[in-house]
């Protein structure tokens, strides 16, 4: 469905207004037969005697049963610029390279979010702890899932190609030199990266490579969680390959040896930051929205919101966003396609509530990428959430519109947020949603 096009009339059964005749009544205008009634735009008019003539009465609001039919047209979108809410979080210049923004902004992104990107998987062991022989069994499926994931959420715009070094490369010292207790310990991470790049660069041609992912021996204990470097961190800016600058690197730690976790979702999460996507809430505290998004939790639903795809990575094209300012809402019937489908339907509904806040809807179905932990509530339906442009990295700049119950609505369910009522008429390949004040 193209933006701005008013679609076919749809005969739906739900609580609205009944059908009306082709000639609408008007209070005081002449009518032909006393006692005749007509209903128009939710009001009932009666033909009454007024002086010496018959005329339509003042309309009375009609309360109707849910079985009353109505002919409704699909809504038309406002100009898309209305919905381009600018980021107002104002992170300090220089912090994270000024790269992580949750809304629209004019600053250049760390790296392009489209095209072919080459990643290198490099196994590293230590002088006192050697890697196992069958390490490929740990990574082959994971690399494929990572590529498929970004191909899905980018609508085919981002294509990640892998290269894999076939042998363990030994770091120049024992394990003790490379202890990293938690993600974000950048001083020991810099030591690790400096030594790693010094031993792998002579062996590997990194021309055209953007990301390096290091694999450590199974059951190692020196890297507890993970480690990573980004375009704005000191380690990468001080030391790099002789073929050119690597944009980012990751180190899988002991945390990811658990059967509840996957390598690919960690790689995908960290690469999201490289693309300029902020962390949703904090990495060491939880919020109500975290389970809905990869950038909040790499272990839960592992989706990327339609807002992120629209405002940050620009994967979601403007014609697939239904935009309607709150002040322009009357009775809007919208058909919303599944978030990850590649048809011509709308993938996101954006309703600006103010200069810094928007209500957002998207239709979700389960994918093979969802995790098995930390997931509660409905898995499929219409997710309703809010973007707050005053919040950014490590804050809850996206949050559920309904804090008291599930924010994923099923068919025939509804909710109200700041005077806007949202009702899901039905679900399917195209969900039909009615939005009213």
NORSUL-V278080 format. One record per residue. N is the residue number from 1. PHI is phi in whole degrees, -180 to 180 (none if undefined). NEAR is the number of other C-alpha atoms within 8 Angstrom. D_FIRST is the distance of its C-alpha to the first C-alpha in Angstrom with 2 decimals. Layout:
((N PHI NEAR D_FIRST) (N PHI NEAR D_FIRST))
//
This chain:
((1 none 6 0.00) (2 -85 9 3.78) (3 -59 10 6.60) (4 84 7 8.89) (5 -95 7 7.41) (6 -86 8 9.22) (7 -82 7 8.13) (8 -66 6 10.93) (9 -72 8 13.96) (10 -118 8 14.64) (11 -90 8 18.29) (12 -121 8 19.00) (13 -113 9 22.44) (14 -170 9 23.26) (15 -80 9 25.39) (16 -141 9 24.25) (17 -120 11 25.76) (18 -77 11 26.82) (19 -66 9 25.79) (20 -127 8 27.58) (21 -76 6 29.02) (22 -68 4 27.87) (23 -102 4 30.71) (24 -71 7 30.41) (25 -76 9 33.80) (26 -139 6 35.27) (27 -53 10 38.23) (28 91 8 41.45) (29 -78 8 40.09) (30 -70 8 42.00) (31 -123 9 41.25) (32 -102 6 43.10) (33 -139 7 44.27) (34 -61 10 45.59) (35 93 7 43.97) (36 -65 7 40.63) (37 -123 8 37.64) (38 -139 10 34.04) (39 -114 11 31.29) (40 -142 12 28.83) (41 50 5 26.44) (42 83 10 28.29) (43 -124 10 31.78) (44 -102 12 34.36) (45 -113 15 36.53) (46 -121 13 39.90) (47 -79 15 41.93) (48 -124 10 45.27) (49 -85 9 48.50) (50 -123 7 48.73) (51 69 5 52.15) (52 -101 5 52.75) (53 -129 7 49.14) (54 -97 14 46.17) (55 -148 13 43.22) (56 -73 15 40.12) (57 -77 10 40.86) (58 -70 8 39.15) (59 -67 9 35.98) (60 -116 7 36.37) (61 -61 7 33.57) (62 -104 8 32.97) (63 -98 4 32.71) (64 -118 9 31.05) (65 -76 6 31.10) (66 -68 8 28.12) (67 -91 7 28.17) (68 -72 12 27.44) (69 -81 11 24.33) (70 -149 12 21.92) (71 -93 9 19.13) (72 -124 9 16.36) (73 -97 10 13.33) (74 -64 13 10.22) (75 -72 9 11.20) (76 -109 8 10.54) (77 -84 10 11.19) (78 -75 10 14.63) (79 -55 7 15.57) (80 -63 11 15.04) (81 -60 5 18.82) (82 -59 11 19.48) (83 -100 13 18.40) (84 -88 9 20.38) (85 -68 13 23.34) (86 -81 9 26.33) (87 -62 13 28.60) (88 -123 9 31.79) (89 -79 9 33.72) (90 49 6 35.92) (91 -64 7 37.42) (92 -58 6 40.68) (93 -62 6 40.58) (94 103 6 41.93) (95 -74 7 41.01) (96 54 8 38.69) (97 66 9 38.67) (98 59 10 36.54) (99 -104 10 33.67) (100 -101 12 32.17) (101 -132 14 29.69) (102 -89 14 27.10) (103 -128 13 25.16) (104 -69 11 24.53) (105 -157 7 27.78) (106 -98 4 29.25) (107 -73 6 31.64) (108 -66 5 31.35) (109 -79 8 30.33) (110 -58 9 33.12) (111 -144 7 31.51) (112 -63 7 28.30) (113 -100 9 25.46) (114 -131 7 24.22) (115 99 8 26.11) (116 -94 8 28.96) (117 -122 10 31.30) (118 -103 12 34.62) (119 -114 13 36.25) (120 -121 12 39.84) (121 -98 12 41.30) (122 -126 12 45.00) (123 -81 13 47.44) (124 -123 13 50.21) (125 -122 13 53.41) (126 -130 12 56.63) (127 -61 11 60.28) (128 -113 6 61.14) (129 -155 10 58.06) (130 -92 9 56.79) (131 -77 11 53.43) (132 -77 7 53.14) (133 -76 4 52.99) (134 -102 5 49.85) (135 -65 10 47.51) (136 -62 6 44.73) (137 -64 7 44.06) (138 -84 7 42.86) (139 -121 9 40.31) (140 -60 8 38.92) (141 -67 8 36.27) (142 -66 11 35.51) (143 -66 10 34.79) (144 -66 8 32.38) (145 -63 9 30.51) (146 -61 12 30.27) (147 -63 11 28.70) (148 -65 8 26.20) (149 -62 9 25.30) (150 -71 13 24.49) (151 -66 13 22.64) (152 -71 9 20.34) (153 -72 12 19.89) (154 -95 11 19.50) (155 56 12 16.82) (156 82 9 19.63) (157 -84 10 20.55) (158 -119 13 23.93) (159 -122 12 26.40) (160 -99 11 29.70) (161 -105 9 32.69) (162 -111 9 35.91) (163 -122 8 39.54) (164 -130 7 42.21) (165 -79 9 45.88) (166 -84 5 47.90) (167 -129 5 50.94) (168 -67 10 51.84) (169 -109 10 52.79) (170 -92 10 55.48) (171 -64 12 55.39) (172 -78 8 58.68) (173 -146 7 59.95) (174 -77 11 60.16) (175 -56 11 57.49) (176 -56 6 59.14) (177 -69 6 58.17) (178 -115 12 54.45) (179 -66 9 54.11) (180 -131 14 50.85) (181 -74 9 50.85) (182 -153 10 47.31) (183 -59 9 44.08) (184 103 6 44.49) (185 -82 10 48.17) (186 -80 6 47.84) (187 -70 6 51.55) (188 -65 10 52.12) (189 -64 14 48.69) (190 -66 10 49.90) (191 -62 9 53.07) (192 -60 9 51.13) (193 -64 11 48.83) (194 -58 10 51.79) (195 -73 10 53.75) (196 -64 9 50.79) (197 -67 11 49.73) (198 -69 8 53.43) (199 -95 12 53.87) (200 -92 9 50.57) (201 -63 11 50.24) (202 -67 7 53.27) (203 -96 6 51.94) (204 -126 6 48.25) (205 -88 7 46.54) (206 -98 10 43.69) (207 -62 6 42.52) (208 80 6 38.73) (209 -91 11 38.57) (210 -102 11 36.64) (211 -135 11 37.37) (212 -118 13 40.43) (213 -115 13 40.45) (214 -92 12 44.00) (215 -112 10 45.09) (216 -102 12 48.41) (217 -59 13 50.80) (218 -60 8 50.08) (219 74 6 51.92) (220 -67 10 52.60) (221 -125 7 53.21) (222 -83 12 53.36) (223 -102 15 49.66) (224 -75 11 48.88) (225 -108 13 45.16) (226 -169 14 43.64) (227 -148 15 43.88) (228 -156 12 41.50) (229 -127 11 41.50) (230 -128 11 38.83) (231 -56 11 38.68) (232 -102 8 40.41) (233 -90 9 43.16) (234 -64 7 46.75) (235 -59 11 47.29) (236 -68 16 44.79) (237 -74 9 45.85) (238 -92 6 49.51) (239 -131 9 49.41) (240 -157 10 47.18) (241 -77 10 47.27) (242 -72 7 49.21) (243 -87 7 46.17) (244 143 9 44.09) (245 -76 9 42.56) (246 -79 12 40.82) (247 -75 11 37.91) (248 -159 14 38.38) (249 -143 12 40.40) (250 -136 13 40.64) (251 -132 11 43.52) (252 -75 15 43.00) (253 -105 15 45.61) (254 -59 14 47.33) (255 -52 9 44.65) (256 -91 11 42.33) (257 -82 9 44.92) (258 -66 7 43.96) (259 -68 6 42.25) (260 -80 8 39.72) (261 -121 9 38.37) (262 -128 10 36.79) (263 -67 10 37.35) (264 -61 10 33.78) (265 -70 12 32.39) (266 -66 9 35.16) (267 -58 11 34.43) (268 -65 10 30.70) (269 -61 11 31.54) (270 -66 10 34.04) (271 -69 9 31.86) (272 -57 11 29.26) (273 -65 12 32.00) (274 -60 13 32.71) (275 -78 12 29.12) (276 103 13 29.84) (277 -89 14 28.45) (278 -70 13 31.00) (279 -78 13 32.58) (280 -83 14 31.19) (281 66 14 34.33) (282 -92 10 37.62) (283 -77 8 38.51) (284 -125 4 41.48) (285 -148 6 40.22) (286 -110 8 37.42) (287 -140 7 34.78) (288 -64 8 32.49) (289 -91 11 29.34) (290 -53 13 30.95) (291 -67 13 30.33) (292 -86 11 26.52) (293 -141 15 26.42) (294 -56 16 28.10) (295 -81 14 29.40) (296 -104 14 31.12) (297 -147 12 32.48) (298 -83 12 32.65) (299 -109 15 33.95) (300 -103 15 31.39) (301 -76 14 27.64) (302 60 16 27.20) (303 -91 9 23.55) (304 -115 10 22.37) (305 -62 7 20.51) (306 -63 11 17.06) (307 -64 9 19.11) (308 -62 13 21.43) (309 -68 14 18.79) (310 -85 12 17.32) (311 -90 11 20.68) (312 -103 13 23.28) (313 -87 12 22.32) (314 64 10 19.21) (315 -72 10 17.63) (316 -86 13 14.38) (317 -76 8 12.89) (318 -57 7 12.19) (319 -67 8 8.57) (320 -102 13 8.12) (321 -117 14 10.42) (322 -87 14 10.17) (323 -115 13 13.55) (324 -148 14 15.81) (325 -65 12 19.53) (326 -54 9 21.80) (327 -70 4 23.61) (328 -98 6 20.59) (329 -77 11 19.68) (330 -121 7 20.64) (331 -140 8 18.71) (332 -112 11 15.13) (333 -103 12 13.12) (334 -129 9 10.21) (335 -98 11 8.45) (336 -120 15 9.37) (337 -77 13 9.47) (338 -61 13 12.95) (339 -52 11 14.21) (340 -99 9 15.46) (341 -76 7 12.93) (342 -114 5 11.76) (343 -80 5 8.59) (344 -92 7 5.35) (345 -77 11 4.72) (346 -67 14 6.78) (347 -110 16 10.33) (348 -151 15 12.41) (349 -112 13 13.25) (350 -119 13 16.06) (351 -122 12 18.43) (352 -62 14 21.38) (353 -100 10 24.56) (354 -161 6 26.94) (355 -69 6 27.51) (356 -126 12 28.05) (357 -143 12 26.08) (358 -141 14 22.50) (359 -94 13 21.23) (360 -130 13 18.60) (361 -127 11 16.74) (362 -150 14 15.44) (363 -98 15 15.33) (364 -115 12 18.14) (365 -126 9 19.73) (366 -67 7 23.11) (367 -125 5 23.68) (368 -72 4 26.97) (369 -88 7 27.42) (370 -66 11 28.20) (371 -83 11 31.89) (372 -110 8 34.30) (373 -112 7 35.99) (374 62 7 35.31) (375 -109 9 32.32) (376 -128 5 32.47) (377 79 6 30.28) (378 -64 9 27.03) (379 -94 9 25.55) (380 -131 10 22.11) (381 149 13 19.96) (382 -103 13 18.37) (383 -83 11 20.43) (384 -118 14 21.21) (385 -146 13 23.17) (386 -124 13 24.42) (387 -105 11 24.83) (388 -113 10 28.19) (389 -71 15 28.63) (390 -80 10 32.41) (391 -110 10 32.70) (392 -142 16 32.45) (393 -54 12 34.03) (394 63 10 35.91) (395 -134 10 34.69) (396 -84 11 32.19) (397 -74 15 29.59) (398 -114 10 26.95) (399 -150 10 28.15) (400 -62 11 27.07) (401 -74 10 26.38) (402 -119 11 28.68) (403 -82 8 31.95) (404 -96 4 33.74) (405 -150 5 31.58) (406 -63 9 28.68) (407 -90 12 25.63) (408 -97 12 23.40) (409 -88 13 22.56) (410 -97 12 22.55) (411 -58 9 21.34) (412 71 8 23.14) (413 -98 9 24.24) (414 -145 9 23.97) (415 -154 8 25.44) (416 -126 8 26.19) (417 -135 8 26.43) (418 47 4 28.09) (419 83 6 27.45) (420 -105 10 23.75) (421 -97 11 23.24) (422 -119 11 20.53) (423 -125 11 20.36) (424 -88 16 18.58) (425 -73 11 18.25) (426 -159 10 17.58) (427 -112 11 16.75) (428 144 5 15.58) (429 -60 6 12.92) (430 -126 10 10.59) (431 -81 14 12.87) (432 -103 12 12.96) (433 -127 14 14.67) (434 -107 12 16.64) (435 -119 13 17.98) (436 -137 10 21.02) (437 -91 8 24.16))
//
